[in-house]
């Protein structure tokens, strides 16, 4: 029974690692605001180091490794996609612009006709 709980929710060590990652991130953010008198590049470097350390600690957990595997698999799938050429993209864009323009004109015409009908109906009533 306890093995099932550990597999679903992670272990105590994973929980402690996640808490440590959050603490590192919070300390980095607090340091960013605490050292306002320092140059912006130094503060930015400090927060980037904190984020990097936090990510490194998080990846060491079960849930972090699952997320990292998802990111790697997603990158692999994106590389398999056959992206359209520039000409195909421009042709599709042109078709969309024409369709949207025609629909906008059609809806404007229907709205104008209905407005005129309602105006006549309310003035005569």
trRosetta pair geometry for C-beta under 8 A, 3 or more apart (Angstrom, degrees):
i j d omega theta_ij theta_ji phi_ij phi_ji
1 4 6.0 -53 -159 30 34 110
1 5 6.9 31 148 -15 64 105
2 5 5.4 -51 -151 36 42 114
2 6 6.3 43 151 -20 69 103
3 6 5.7 -54 -147 37 33 110
3 7 6.3 32 155 -20 66 106
4 7 5.8 -54 -146 36 31 110
4 8 6.3 20 159 -11 65 109
5 8 6.1 -62 -145 42 28 103
5 9 5.8 -20 175 24 67 115
6 9 7.0 -74 -123 58 19 79
6 10 7.0 -41 -167 141 55 11
6 11 5.4 24 -150 -83 101 75
10 14 3.7 -99 173 81 120 149
10 15 6.3 142 106 -47 118 76
10 61 6.5 11 -145 -178 138 106
10 62 4.8 -167 -111 40 94 126
10 63 6.2 -53 -69 -23 136 99
11 14 4.9 108 53 3 69 99
11 15 7.2 -127 102 -2 43 86
11 62 7.4 113 8 -17 83 125
12 15 5.5 -52 -152 35 37 113
12 16 6.4 37 150 -18 67 104
13 16 5.7 -53 -147 38 33 111
13 17 6.3 35 152 -20 65 104
14 17 5.6 -53 -147 36 32 112
14 18 6.4 32 154 -19 65 104
14 61 4.2 101 -146 -145 90 101
14 62 5.3 -31 -109 10 149 93
14 63 7.0 109 -180 8 129 91
15 18 5.8 -54 -149 36 31 110
15 19 6.4 32 152 -18 65 104
16 19 5.6 -52 -147 37 33 112
16 20 6.3 37 152 -21 65 104
17 20 5.5 -52 -147 36 33 114
17 21 6.4 37 151 -22 65 102
17 57 5.5 -169 -175 169 89 92
17 58 7.2 152 139 -99 101 34
17 60 5.7 -124 -163 85 151 107
17 61 4.9 -178 86 -67 132 104
17 64 7.9 -88 120 -5 127 139
18 21 5.5 -49 -148 33 33 114
18 22 6.5 33 152 -17 64 103
18 58 6.6 64 -110 -115 66 78
18 61 5.8 28 -56 -63 89 164
18 63 7.6 25 -81 50 128 124
18 64 7.9 -171 -87 -41 88 111
19 22 5.7 -54 -151 37 33 110
19 23 6.3 35 151 -20 66 105
20 23 5.6 -53 -146 36 32 112
20 24 6.4 35 154 -21 65 103
20 57 5.5 -118 100 178 107 151
21 24 5.8 -51 -148 34 31 112
21 25 6.5 30 153 -17 63 107
21 54 4.4 100 -166 -158 80 74
21 55 7.7 107 -149 -55 120 18
21 57 4.2 -169 -80 89 92 118
21 58 4.5 79 -122 -59 163 86
22 25 5.6 -56 -149 38 33 112
22 26 6.2 31 154 -18 67 107
22 54 7.5 92 -68 -143 22 117
23 26 5.8 -54 -144 39 31 109
23 27 6.2 31 156 -19 65 107
24 27 5.8 -56 -147 38 28 110
24 28 6.3 31 153 -21 63 107
24 50 5.6 179 156 -162 83 81
24 53 5.2 -120 175 104 148 112
24 54 4.6 -172 88 -78 117 86
24 57 6.6 131 11 12 147 146
25 28 5.7 -54 -150 34 30 113
25 29 6.5 26 155 -15 65 105
25 50 6.0 129 -112 149 38 105
25 51 6.7 60 -115 -98 88 56
25 54 4.4 53 -59 -96 93 157
26 29 5.8 -54 -147 38 32 108
26 30 6.1 31 154 -17 66 108
27 30 5.6 -54 -142 41 30 111
27 31 6.1 34 155 -22 64 107
27 50 6.5 -159 83 -132 81 131
28 31 5.7 -54 -145 36 28 112
28 32 6.6 37 151 -28 61 101
28 46 6.4 176 -149 141 81 81
28 47 4.9 116 163 -127 105 57
28 49 7.2 -171 -119 77 123 71
28 50 2.3 165 -85 112 142 174
28 51 6.5 -157 117 -38 166 62
28 53 8.0 164 -57 46 133 111
28 54 7.3 -97 2 -30 140 124
29 32 5.5 -46 -153 24 34 117
29 33 7.0 17 155 -4 63 103
29 47 6.7 66 -86 -125 47 108
29 50 7.4 -146 -28 108 55 154
30 33 6.2 -65 -155 45 34 99
30 34 5.7 35 151 -26 70 114
31 34 5.3 -53 -131 38 33 114
31 35 6.0 7 175 2 69 110
31 43 7.7 -177 126 -142 80 77
31 46 5.5 -112 117 148 126 136
31 47 7.3 -175 77 -73 98 72
31 50 7.2 162 41 -52 127 145
32 35 7.2 -72 -145 46 14 89
32 43 5.1 95 -140 -179 68 102
32 44 7.9 64 -126 -80 108 36
32 46 6.4 -180 -80 88 71 113
32 47 4.7 25 -74 -66 124 120
33 36 6.5 1 -171 -59 44 97
35 38 4.3 5 155 6 108 123
35 42 7.5 -86 128 109 135 110
35 43 5.8 -174 88 -96 105 98
35 46 7.4 69 48 22 141 166
36 43 7.7 35 -104 -87 34 149
38 42 4.7 -92 156 80 118 129
38 43 5.5 141 87 -52 111 91
39 42 4.7 91 65 5 86 104
39 43 7.2 -158 94 -4 45 87
40 43 5.7 -58 -148 40 35 110
40 44 6.0 34 155 -19 69 109
41 44 5.6 -55 -145 39 31 112
41 45 6.2 35 154 -22 65 106
42 45 5.6 -50 -146 35 30 113
42 46 6.4 35 152 -22 62 104
43 46 5.6 -53 -152 33 32 115
43 47 6.6 24 154 -13 65 104
44 47 6.0 -56 -147 38 32 105
44 48 6.2 33 154 -19 65 108
45 48 5.7 -56 -146 38 30 112
45 49 6.4 33 154 -21 64 104
46 49 5.8 -54 -150 34 29 110
46 50 6.5 29 152 -18 63 106
47 50 5.4 -51 -148 37 37 114
47 51 6.3 38 153 -19 67 103
48 51 5.7 -51 -145 37 33 110
48 52 6.2 36 153 -20 64 106
49 52 5.6 -54 -147 37 31 114
49 53 6.3 29 156 -16 65 106
50 53 5.9 -54 -146 38 29 109
50 54 6.2 31 154 -21 63 109
51 54 5.6 -56 -147 38 30 114
51 55 6.3 31 155 -19 65 105
52 55 5.8 -54 -148 35 29 109
52 56 6.3 30 154 -19 64 107
53 56 5.6 -54 -147 36 32 113
53 57 6.4 30 156 -17 66 104
54 57 5.9 -55 -148 37 30 108
54 58 6.2 29 153 -19 64 110
55 58 5.6 -57 -144 38 31 112
55 59 6.3 35 157 -25 66 104
56 59 6.0 -50 -147 29 28 111
56 60 7.2 34 151 -24 57 103
57 60 5.9 -55 -164 24 36 116
57 61 7.8 36 145 -23 62 98
58 61 6.0 -52 -167 20 44 111
58 63 7.9 -60 -177 89 86 89
58 64 4.1 165 147 -104 67 132
58 67 7.8 -22 141 51 111 138
59 64 4.3 -149 -105 151 22 121
59 65 6.3 87 -175 -75 62 58
59 67 7.8 -111 -106 68 67 101
59 68 5.2 59 -134 -50 101 140
60 64 6.3 20 38 72 35 145
60 65 7.7 15 -154 -50 9 96
61 64 4.2 93 53 8 84 108
61 65 6.9 -151 88 -7 43 84
62 65 6.0 -57 -150 35 27 107
62 66 6.6 28 151 -18 62 106
63 66 5.5 -51 -149 35 35 115
63 67 6.4 36 152 -19 66 103
64 67 5.7 -52 -147 36 33 110
64 68 6.3 32 153 -18 65 106
65 68 5.5 -51 -143 38 34 113
65 69 6.3 39 154 -22 65 103
66 69 5.7 -51 -148 34 30 112
66 70 6.5 34 150 -20 62 104
67 70 5.5 -52 -152 34 33 115
67 71 6.5 35 150 -20 65 102
68 71 5.6 -50 -149 33 35 112
68 72 6.4 33 153 -16 66 104
69 72 5.8 -54 -147 38 32 110
69 73 6.2 30 155 -16 66 109
70 73 5.8 -57 -144 41 28 109
70 74 6.1 32 155 -23 64 107
71 74 5.7 -54 -146 35 28 112
71 75 6.5 30 154 -20 63 105
72 75 5.8 -53 -151 34 31 112
72 76 6.5 34 150 -20 63 104
73 76 5.5 -51 -150 34 35 115
73 77 6.4 33 153 -18 66 104
74 77 5.7 -55 -148 37 33 110
74 78 6.4 35 153 -21 66 104
75 78 5.7 -51 -146 33 32 112
75 79 6.6 34 153 -20 62 104
76 79 5.9 -57 -156 33 31 111
76 80 6.9 30 148 -21 63 105
77 80 5.6 -54 -155 30 38 114
77 81 7.3 53 148 -37 64 92
78 81 5.8 -36 -161 5 41 118
84 88 3.9 -120 -176 92 112 128
84 89 5.1 142 103 -56 121 80
84 92 7.3 10 153 -4 170 138
85 88 4.8 97 51 8 75 102
85 89 7.0 -138 95 -5 40 88
86 89 5.7 -57 -149 37 31 113
86 90 6.3 27 156 -16 66 107
87 90 5.9 -56 -145 39 30 108
87 91 6.3 31 156 -19 65 107
88 91 5.8 -55 -146 38 30 111
88 92 6.3 29 156 -17 64 107
89 92 5.9 -57 -149 38 28 109
89 93 6.3 31 152 -20 64 108
90 93 5.5 -52 -145 37 33 115
90 94 6.3 36 154 -22 65 103
91 94 5.7 -52 -149 33 31 112
91 95 6.6 31 153 -17 64 104
92 95 5.7 -53 -150 36 33 111
92 96 6.4 32 153 -18 66 106
93 96 5.7 -57 -148 37 31 111
93 97 6.3 30 155 -19 67 107
94 97 5.8 -53 -144 36 30 110
94 98 6.3 29 157 -17 64 107
95 98 5.9 -57 -148 38 29 109
95 99 6.2 27 156 -17 65 109
96 99 5.8 -57 -145 39 29 110
96 100 6.2 27 158 -17 65 108
97 100 5.9 -55 -144 39 28 109
97 101 6.3 29 156 -20 63 109
98 101 5.8 -58 -148 37 29 111
98 102 6.3 27 156 -17 65 106
99 102 5.9 -55 -146 37 30 109
99 103 6.2 26 157 -14 65 108
100 103 5.8 -56 -145 41 30 109
100 104 6.2 34 155 -23 65 107
101 104 5.7 -53 -145 35 29 112
101 105 6.5 28 156 -16 63 105
102 105 5.8 -56 -150 37 31 110
102 106 6.2 31 152 -19 65 108
103 106 5.5 -53 -144 38 33 113
103 107 6.2 29 159 -16 67 106
104 107 6.0 -55 -144 40 28 106
104 108 6.3 31 154 -21 63 107
105 108 5.6 -55 -147 36 30 113
105 109 6.4 30 154 -20 64 105
106 109 5.8 -56 -150 35 30 110
106 110 6.4 26 154 -15 65 106
107 110 5.7 -51 -143 39 34 110
107 111 6.1 36 155 -20 65 108
108 111 5.7 -56 -146 39 28 112
108 112 6.3 29 154 -20 64 106
109 112 5.8 -54 -146 35 30 110
109 113 6.4 28 156 -17 64 106
110 113 5.8 -55 -147 37 31 110
110 114 6.2 26 157 -14 66 109
111 114 5.9 -57 -144 41 28 107
111 115 6.1 33 155 -23 64 108
112 115 5.6 -53 -145 35 29 114
112 116 6.4 30 155 -19 63 104
113 116 5.8 -55 -151 35 30 110
113 117 6.4 30 152 -18 64 106
114 117 5.6 -52 -146 37 34 113
114 118 6.2 31 156 -16 67 106
115 118 5.9 -56 -146 40 29 108
115 119 6.1 31 154 -22 64 108
116 119 5.6 -54 -145 36 30 113
116 120 6.4 28 157 -15 64 105
117 120 6.0 -57 -150 38 29 108
117 121 6.2 25 155 -17 65 110
118 121 5.6 -57 -143 39 31 111
118 122 6.2 21 161 -13 67 109
119 122 6.3 -61 -144 41 25 101
119 123 6.2 20 160 -16 63 112
120 123 6.1 -60 -141 38 27 106
120 124 6.3 13 167 -9 64 114
121 124 6.5 -65 -144 41 24 102
121 125 6.2 22 161 -24 61 116
122 125 5.8 -55 -138 32 31 112
